[in-house]
């Protein structure tokens, strides 16, 4: 099934969910009779979500500092503010399901079982990274756990997700593929080509520094699928995301693709090179932090229902902080890739072809 998810952000991500490429199904209105009530979750789930959300937040803020310290080079796109999408989505999936996302992939990688050491080592270009230090922030990968990247081309995840979904349908394993992208990719032609086969979306309010009202005639992305039904979800609430993704998976397996638009808000700009201040105000950002922040929202829920005390939640955050710090320290110990690795993993099969730098004097390697 192919289910697109769209994040509604200031510089959003679009996310799709798919299980297999199926024919177009019922119109959006067919889903409106469904209850939007989210069942009360078990107290242990609340604490687990709080810990996971805190870990992802600490991870992204640490990546911010590593980038500013020039230990992370190149592109770096952070996910702080959107963590509930990753946590809620993952809690509704199994190891059989797949995910493919764009370049804002740190939290999704961790959700799929990746380790903090693998993540930070890859961000810093070290051998211990999940892509052996050659992929960096935008190209995290964990195939054995059904995570197919990290892709730097805007909108490219749609056809890839559709293909992965077709694979699930072909082998009849009952799996689905969540294909993620931002509203900045919502107007891409390849997205609509994939939707024509089977699609779903996730969106935001600004794509790469441009207000969605300037770039898009109809920003109600969840209505765009014509005969593909869609739902708009509070992407800042992990429990709402969990229930929506659970429903979407069930719907996709039984009836066909469905679009999920995740209404979220990212605190950082599009990337570390974007201050995120030219198209929104500081008051707007602080207002969202106070009213909708996914970490604070679940903290208030836990305290209101006496599931844990303020002190206990602070202890969890201290544990998370130490876990992230220890992982960074270990990742720094990993060496950089050897120059001989420059030309490996270029092709699936060794071609034996030699390659040189333009002057034919410096680094030489054999394509493998």
Secondary structure, 3 states (H helix, E strand, C coil): CEEEEEEECCCCCEEEEECCCCCCCCCHHHHCCCCCCCCCCCHHHHHHHHHHHHHHHHHHHHHHHHHHCCCCCCCCCCCCCCHHHHHHHHCCCCCCCEEECCCCCHHHHHHCCCCHHHHHHHHCCECCCCCCCCCCCCCCCEHHHCECCCCCCCCCHHHHHHHHHHHHHHHCCCCCEEEEECHHHCCCHHHHHHHHHCCCEECCCEECCEEHHHHCCCCCHHHCCCCCEEEEEECCCHHHHHHHHHHHHHHHHHCCCEEEEEECCCCCCCCCCCCCCCCCCHHHHHHHHHHHCHHHHHHHHHHHCCCCCHHHHHHHHHHHHHHHHHHHHHHHHCCECCHHHHHCCCCCCCCCCEEECCCCCCCEEECC
